Amino acid sequence: MASPAPAARTIEVDEQVYDVLARTARSRDTDINGVLKYLLEAPVVTAVSSQDDDEE
């Protein structure tokens, strides 16, 4: 299976989302594209169950 050719895309986000991306970029010494790449490649974290193990 061939991989599709890379393409540039423009995504519009809310001002608050942009602010979070910008702050994350500053803290990781990268740009917003680097933050988006990090978020896409970050491992999935499973949610912790709110139920105690003792309750059954």
C-alpha positions as protocol buffer text, in pm:
chain_id: "A"
residue {
  index: 1
  type: MET
  ca { x: 0 y: 0 z: 0 }
}
residue {
  index: 2
  type: ALA
  ca { x: 150 y: 332 z: -109 }
}
residue {
  index: 3
  type: SER
  ca { x: 157 y: 626 z: 130 }
}
residue {
  index: 4
  type: PRO
  ca { x: -17 y: 940 z: 7 }
}
residue {
  index: 5
  type: ALA
  ca { x: 200 y: 1237 z: -77 }
}
residue {
  index: 6
  type: PRO
  ca { x: 234 y: 1494 z: 203 }
}
residue {
  index: 7
  type: ALA
  ca { x: 17 y: 1801 z: 161 }
}
residue {
  index: 8
  type: ALA
  ca { x: -15 y: 2135 z: 335 }
}
residue {
  index: 9
  type: ARG
  ca { x: -343 y: 2202 z: 511 }
}
residue {
  index: 10
  type: THR
  ca { x: -477 y: 2507 z: 689 }
}
residue {
  index: 11
  type: ILE
  ca { x: -678 y: 2445 z: 1004 }
}
residue {
  index: 12
  type: GLU
  ca { x: -864 y: 2725 z: 1178 }
}
residue {
  index: 13
  type: VAL
  ca { x: -889 y: 2698 z: 1556 }
}
residue {
  index: 14
  type: ASP
  ca { x: -1046 y: 2906 z: 1830 }
}
residue {
  index: 15
  type: GLU
  ca { x: -829 y: 3176 z: 1988 }
}
residue {
  index: 16
  type: GLN
  ca { x: -813 y: 2984 z: 2319 }
}
residue {
  index: 17
  type: VAL
  ca { x: -693 y: 2669 z: 2140 }
}
residue {
  index: 18
  type: TYR
  ca { x: -428 y: 2871 z: 1960 }
}
residue {
  index: 19
  type: ASP
  ca { x: -315 y: 3017 z: 2294 }
}
residue {
  index: 20
  type: VAL
  ca { x: -268 y: 2668 z: 2441 }
}
residue {
  index: 21
  type: LEU
  ca { x: -76 y: 2554 z: 2131 }
}
residue {
  index: 22
  type: ALA
  ca { x: 146 y: 2863 z: 2145 }
}
residue {
  index: 23
  type: ARG
  ca { x: 223 y: 2818 z: 2516 }
}
residue {
  index: 24
  type: THR
  ca { x: 300 y: 2450 z: 2461 }
}
residue {
  index: 25
  type: ALA
  ca { x: 528 y: 2542 z: 2171 }
}
residue {
  index: 26
  type: ARG
  ca { x: 720 y: 2787 z: 2390 }
}
residue {
  index: 27
  type: SER
  ca { x: 760 y: 2533 z: 2670 }
}
residue {
  index: 28
  type: ARG
  ca { x: 885 y: 2266 z: 2424 }
}
residue {
  index: 29
  type: ASP
  ca { x: 1112 y: 2509 z: 2233 }
}
residue {
  index: 30
  type: THR
  ca { x: 934 y: 2445 z: 1903 }
}
residue {
  index: 31
  type: ASP
  ca { x: 669 y: 2600 z: 1682 }
}
residue {
  index: 32
  type: ILE
  ca { x: 298 y: 2521 z: 1656 }
}
residue {
  index: 33
  type: ASN
  ca { x: 363 y: 2268 z: 1379 }
}
residue {
  index: 34
  type: GLY
  ca { x: 600 y: 2086 z: 1615 }
}
residue {
  index: 35
  type: VAL
  ca { x: 332 y: 2082 z: 1886 }
}
residue {
  index: 36
  type: LEU
  ca { x: 74 y: 1942 z: 1646 }
}
residue {
  index: 37
  type: LYS
  ca { x: 319 y: 1672 z: 1535 }
}
residue {
  index: 38
  type: TYR
  ca { x: 389 y: 1588 z: 1901 }
}
residue {
  index: 39
  type: LEU
  ca { x: 17 y: 1560 z: 1976 }
}
residue {
  index: 40
  type: LEU
  ca { x: -43 y: 1335 z: 1677 }
}
residue {
  index: 41
  type: GLU
  ca { x: 247 y: 1106 z: 1769 }
}
residue {
  index: 42
  type: ALA
  ca { x: 192 y: 1103 z: 2146 }
}
residue {
  index: 43
  type: PRO
  ca { x: 98 y: 763 z: 2286 }
}
residue {
  index: 44
  type: VAL
  ca { x: -263 y: 712 z: 2387 }
}
residue {
  index: 45
  type: VAL
  ca { x: -316 y: 721 z: 2762 }
}
residue {
  index: 46
  type: THR
  ca { x: -597 y: 508 z: 2894 }
}
residue {
  index: 47
  type: ALA
  ca { x: -841 y: 666 z: 3136 }
}
residue {
  index: 48
  type: VAL
  ca { x: -822 y: 560 z: 3498 }
}
residue {
  index: 49
  type: SER
  ca { x: -1136 y: 397 z: 3628 }
}
residue {
  index: 50
  type: SER
  ca { x: -1314 y: 600 z: 3894 }
}
residue {
  index: 51
  type: GLN
  ca { x: -1439 y: 282 z: 4061 }
}
residue {
  index: 52
  type: ASP
  ca { x: -1241 y: 148 z: 4356 }
}
residue {
  index: 53
  type: ASP
  ca { x: -1108 y: -207 z: 4335 }
}
residue {
  index: 54
  type: ASP
  ca { x: -1264 y: -286 z: 4676 }
}
residue {
  index: 55
  type: GLU
  ca { x: -1616 y: -214 z: 4556 }
}
residue {
  index: 56
  type: GLU
  ca { x: -1769 y: -521 z: 4391 }
}
